[in-house]
């Protein structure tokens, strides 16, 4: 327990409608670092981008993060990777069922979430929002874009530097809410003290190159300054989407041994009852 409690993270988040859209369909959620539950399960953060072509994108993104956080915190005894799996599935189901209940057609959203515990970051991801790791002035994109263009890059049919300007960049192949089940990317990455993590929606990264995120950290040292500069840069470059970002600075980390599963606790049946009313 002490290992989790001694982790220190500085954070900054911001979401903005942007220069073009009339409403903001993005959502960001941050844990309370002083909350008792954070001391037990680690620091949890999430970002989501409701799909503009679907109805009620803003509802979808907020609902997905709310459901994910609720499920994650209630999954007593499960490992972080198991919490991500059931949390994202529940979030998917909640968006899908909300659309059915509201009779508003399909609702969809991306989701990218991280759980920092000890010296590891656990990542859960669906869609084309991104998570970046900045270390030693180098930027690494941790997530894959679940888009038509992203798949072309993975098949080596398109160069990575063509993603941002491709006409079908935003065509998602996978999102929350489109069907009853979704297969997320869930993985663990080791981190070090002084690393930076950046979570952002495609309204941000579509106009900022990967190496530029690292370059900006040379001049803007704290999360708030860095986050504001990134948003300002995206605005000045005329991003055509909502703009959302979470910047996390890992000030102090400690070793943490995953305790494994002592009791499996799944919440899909409860969620089905909750959203069928």
N, C-alpha and C positions, 0 to 999 in steps of 0.2 A: 504493500500500500504506500509506504513512504516514497518509493521510487517514482510513482505516478505523481504524488503531491509535489515533489521537488522540481518537476519540469517547469520551466519558465518560458512563456511565449508572448511576444508582443504582436498585436494584431490591429489591422485596419480594414474596414470594409466600406464600400460605396456602390450605390446603384443610381443610375440616371437614365431618364427617358431618351436622351440623345438629341441630335439635331433634326431628325427626320420623322420619327414615329410620334404618334399622338398620345400613346399610353405606354407604360412600362410593364412588360411581361416577364421581366427578370425577377428573381428573388434571391436573397442571401440570408443565411442563418449562421450564427456564431454561438458557441457555448459560452457560459459564464465561467471564467477561469477560477472564480472564488466559490463556485457552487460545490456542494458536497458530492454530487453525482460525478462531476468532472474529476475529482480526486480518486474516484473509484474506477472509471472507465476511460480516462484520458480526455484530451482536448478534441472536440468534434466541430467540424466546419463544413458548410455545404453551399453550393451555388446552383441555380437552375435557370433555364431559359425557356419560357413558354413559347410554343410554336405559333408564330404570327399568322400562318395560314389556317390554323385551327381556331375554333371558338374558345373564348375564355382562357387564353394563354396565361394570363396573370394568375388566375385561380389555380390552374394546373401546376405552375411552378411553386407557388406558396403551399398548396396542399401536399405536393410531393415531399417537400422538405419537412413540413410539419409531421407527416406520417413517418418519414424516415427517422427523424430524431426521436419521436415517441417510441417507435419500435426498438430502436437501438438501445435506448436507456432502460427499457423494460425487459430486455433479453438477458435476465440474470443467469450467470453460469456459462453462457456461450462465449466462444472465442471471438475476437474482433472480426475475423473473416466470415464467420457464421452470422454475426450481427449484420454485416454488410449485405450478405445474401438475402436474409429474410427481410431486412429493412427496405432494400430496393424493390424486392418483389411486392411487399405491402404497399410501398409508395406507388408502384405501377398499378396495382389493383385499385387503390383508392382513386386515382385519376380516371381510370377506365370506368369504374362504377359511378363516379360523380357525373361523368358525361352521359351515362345511361339515365341516371336519375333526373338530370336537368333537360334531357331530350334536346340537347344542343349540338348534336353531331359529335364528331371526334374531338377530344382534347389531348394535347400532347405537350411534353416538356423534356428537356435534357436534365441530367443531374450529375454533378461531380462532387464527391464528398471525401473528406480526409479525416482520419482519426490518428492523432499523434500520441503515442504511448511509449514511454521509455526512449529508446533510440531508433524507433521505427515509425514510419508513416504508412498506414493502411489506406488504400485508395479504392473507392467504388465509383464506377463511371458508366454512364449511358449517354450517347449523343455526341455533340461537338463543342460543348464547353471544355475547357482545358485546365490541366494542372501542370505547372512548371516547377522544377527544382533549380534554384540558382546557387551555385557553389564555385568559389574561386573565380568569380567573374565569368563563369560559363553557364549557359542556360540549357536545360534539358527538358523537353516536353515529355511528361510521364504518361500521358493518355493518348489513345488512338481516336481519331475522328470517326464516328460511325455514320459516315456520309458516303454518297456515291463517289465523290472525288477522292475521299480518303481511301476507299477500297481500290481505286485505280492506282494510287500511289503505292499501296501495299503489294499490288500485283506488278509493280514496276512498269506500268503502262503510262504513268504520268510522273514528271519530275516534281519533287516536293516543293520547289520554289514556284510552281505554277498553281498551287492550291488557292492562294488568296485572290487571284484574279480570274479563276475559272468561273464560268457562268452558272455552273451547278454546284458551287461550293456549299450552299446551305441546304441541299437536298438530303434529308436524313434517311438513312437506311434502318435506323433503330432509335426508338425514343420510349419514354414512359407514357402509358395510356393508350397506345395504339392497338394493343391486344391484351388478352388475359395474362399472358406470361411474357417475361423479358429475360434475356440472358445478358447480365452485366459483365463488365470487366472488373475483377476484384483481385488485388495483389498487394504485396508488401514491399516497401523500399527502405533500406537503411538510410538514416540521416545523421548529420553531424551538427554539433554546436556551430552557430553562426550561419547555417544554411538559411535560405529564404524559400518559402513556398508561395506561389502565386496561383490563385484560382481565378479564371476569368471567362466570361461569355464570348461568343464569336464576334460580337460587336467591338470588342477590344482587340483580340489577337488578329482579326482579319486585316487590320491596318497597321499592326506593329509586328515586325519580324522577331523571330525567336531570340536572336542574338542581341536585339535592342533591349529586351528585358534585362539581360545581364549588364549591358552597357550602362543603363540608367542607374543600376545599383552602385556604380562607382561614384556618382554625384549626389545621390539621394539616399542617405544612410538609414533613416528610420522608416517603418512601414507606412506611416501617414504621408510623409513627404513623397515617398516613392509611389504610393497608390494614387495620390492626387496628380502627380506628374504624368503617370501613365494615362489616366483618364483625360487630362488636358491634351495630351498628344493625340489620343484617339479622336477627340472632338475637333481638334485643329486639322486633322486629316480627313474630316468629313465622313466619319463612319456613318453608315446608313441604318444602324440598328441601336437597340438599347445597349447601355454600357454598364457592366457590373464587374467588380473585382474584390477579391480578398487577398491581403498580403499578410504573411505570417513570418515573423523572425524568430528563429529557434535560439533563444539565449542560453538556456541550460537544459541539458538532457541527462538522463541517467539510464543505467541498465534496467531492463525489465524482462522477467521471464514469463512468457505466456502460460497461465495456469492450466490451460486446456479446458475441456468441458466437464463441469461437475454435475450439471443438470441441464438437459436440453429443454428449451422453452420456445415454442413457436407460436406466432400470433395470427396466422392467416385465418383460422376459423373465427376468432374474435372480430377480426377486421371485416370479414364477410357479413357478420351480423350487424356490425356498426353501420356499414354503408348500404345495407339493404332496406333500411327503414324508409 
